[in-house]
Amino acid sequence: MADISSTFAGIRSPNPFWLASAPPTDKEVNVVRALKAGWGGVVWKTLGEGDPVVNVSSRYGAVSYNGTRIAGFNNIELITDRPLDVNLREIKSVKKQFPDRAIVVSLMVPCNEESWKTILAAVEDTEADGIELNFGCPHGMSERGMGSAVGQVPEYVEMVTRWCKQYSRMPVIVKLTPNITNILGPARAAVAGGADAVSLINTIQSIVSVDLDLMAPTPTVDGQGTHGGYCGPAVKPIAMRMVGDIARDRTCAGIPISGIGGVSTWRDAAEFMALGAGTVQVCTAAMHHGFRIVEDMIDGLSNWMDAKGYATLDDFRGLAVPNYVSWENLNLNYKIVARIDQDLCIKCGKCHIGCEDTSHQAIAHMKGADGLRRYEVIDDECVGCNLCMLACPVDGCITMQRMDVNQPKLTWKEHPNNPMRQKVPAEAAE
Amino acid sequence: MTHVPDIAPGRLAPEDYAKSFDDMAPPLNGRQAVIEASRCYFCYDAPCVDACPTGIDIPGFIRKIGTGNLKGSAVTILEQNIMGGMCARVCPTEILCEGSCVRNTAESKPVAIGALQRHATDWLFERDIQPFARQPASGRRVAVVGAGPAGLSCAHRLAQLGHEVTVFEAQEKAGGLNEYGLAAYKTPGGFAQREVDFILSIGGITVETGRQLGRDLFLEELRRDYDAVFLGLGHNAVNALGVEGEELSGVMNAVDFIAGLRQAGSLATVPVGRKVVVIGGGNTAIDAATQARLLGAEDVTLVYRRGPEAMSATLAEQEWAQTNGVRIKHWAMPRRLLGWQGAVKEVEFEYTRLDEAGRLAGTGETFTILADQVFKAIGQRFVPSPLTANALETLELVDGRIAVNEERETSVPGVYAGGDCTAGIDLTVSAVQHGKLAAHAIDARLRAVAAAA
């Protein structure tokens, strides 16, 4: 039985599945239900200073795709709208009840040293395991100079991180916004400021849909809408790319990463971890299905690790990072072509029409007098793009077969068509 | 021993009739339709389209359901098959579109094309939308004989193409077998007439009911008075059993039982036997047997002379009858009907088998089934005599039905035919296609004549 306990930036939890700072972690009642359900930890919904914020009614929107609900999710909520002292009291209570779980507190206060210093002391008193700096919230708070307004400026990230390290003994996790051109800017700034870990991604600025009757973005508030933060299964690819960028970046120097963005299953978690994440944080899936989903996450991850022979999370964490390379390092001599298993083919023709209309005209459509259809790959035209394999509705019907033999690896860096190519040693000697 | 035939109406409690004859396949709701629509792969060169006699763009209409474009979906269906609503209810989809769905191969579960087609067409009908407009008037007039699926399909397309159409119908109502020949639970809520109303609402079509070819009107008159003629005459005779006792009371044609049931003001007035025997293996036999059960018959036995695969009723139809308590006996043929004081009492059957040459043969062994009522459903025929009487030319026949070429034209120039009076599989959907093809051929002919003039 695999050991899935986690130690992340010094914070221990029985499993790597944390609930992200969000509505599910806003109150003791929710958090206790989550921890009883088996979650390894929570990041308490973001605390602020002064009078609580005020939220609107009508807060969430979603993308439904082909009958599947909440393929993507979007919210226009702000940080906690409950008094600070109530939250602090509940955090302290929860930590006492669940000493083995990770209780991390998300924070967002104005960008001045005194504000941070004050709240850090109050949080430390709860005996929480760590803090997460919310530099990601893309709406409402950013317009007040907080959230992603800080996260988008690396100098601010570094400065605030440094204050937190200076005024707190707690591990500091810096939560990064994806609403930026290059995630490495703020990530490196967090490292420079002394962060113990980063977590990403926060939500992506979005208009999730337009109500064509009201002619307003959704969710609509009295006939109008605003941009919100996009999350859920649809954002996982964007999140994983940013996690991978940080994991392979030398300057970030292996800083622990808590992966966030569309994690719904143990498989999603395993993928984030293969790209270097130490823990994952979940929100949308729990909001869609309830806390019970963690049972399969724990069980599924453990069973998969057993099947693969991984005894601990560290055994496979980051294994995909060395294989996440720049395009210029890919082997241009690698050649594959599509192969259609005629016994599995159901004659839907999706491989043909996708290739014919939009790609390389490499799959022939044949139809006998008996009306029987047959689809065949034209090897000479096939560039090995995978489109047919991806469109084919039958698992294993279309596979890609390797065709290059005895060819040395050739990348763009050495390719003759590249005017900037590196001279290979033999050429250099001439 | 005496035998009092027990044939009586009102076997059910009055409130139970509606439930008994409720929709055999309840419609999909919006959510179910979207989920089912998402199962369609939107195939290229989709096999389901090939399998549809009317060539409906099935992936196209299903995709439109998925995007909420229900009007577009219904129009995609109806522009190929103006009776897409009825066909959604009565087509044997398991041997047509759904039978060829690629989902069968990997999952043995096709997309529910019929149910989706009903969803889209119901949506349009519920809103009384007329999506078709007529082309400018051609000044040409076409006579259509028979207001069944073939005739109405032909009339609608001709009207759409700008011609004026007169439809002559022998019965009191238009609709043909949709109105008179299908089980009530297949088309509840007066759908057959609603569809007729929809078809006629395009304009340019006059229906004259109670007008029968060979009695009230004649082919040579129609040829003289109209620019073209379409014959959608259907079947007009029922095959006889040809055995002793067929004349006994209590023995009737299944089609007459069904027509009586469909036209009854109240189902509680339709008499049905306590013990019923149905002879035959087609949809008419199934519809009669099942409806006899639903009216409260105690024992209903359907007897067919061959095995289940040879029945022209599909396996789904057979299962439907069995689910409703009809007993199906295969491999037996009627030898004689025995009566008492003029009323049928029992039916004697002989077991059958295939001989060495693969021909059907009796085994010599017999059995009898008690019966208060016997429905004959061993097939219907087309009898051409009304056409030939007083006709100047004689229509060529093939296997007893009107011969037509690929454009549905008969041996008599300007006279076209389709549906059950011509060769081919006897389905609503085929009849609709025949009418449509004939309409286009007639249109081309009339325009060519106009151009030459």
Interface residues (C-beta under 8 A of the other chain):
Chain A: N66 G67 L344 I346 K347 C348 G349 K350 H352 I353 H365 K367 G371 R373 P393 V394
Chain B: V34 I35 A37 S38 Y41 F42 C43 Y44 D45 A46 P47 D50 G66 V102 R103 T105 A106
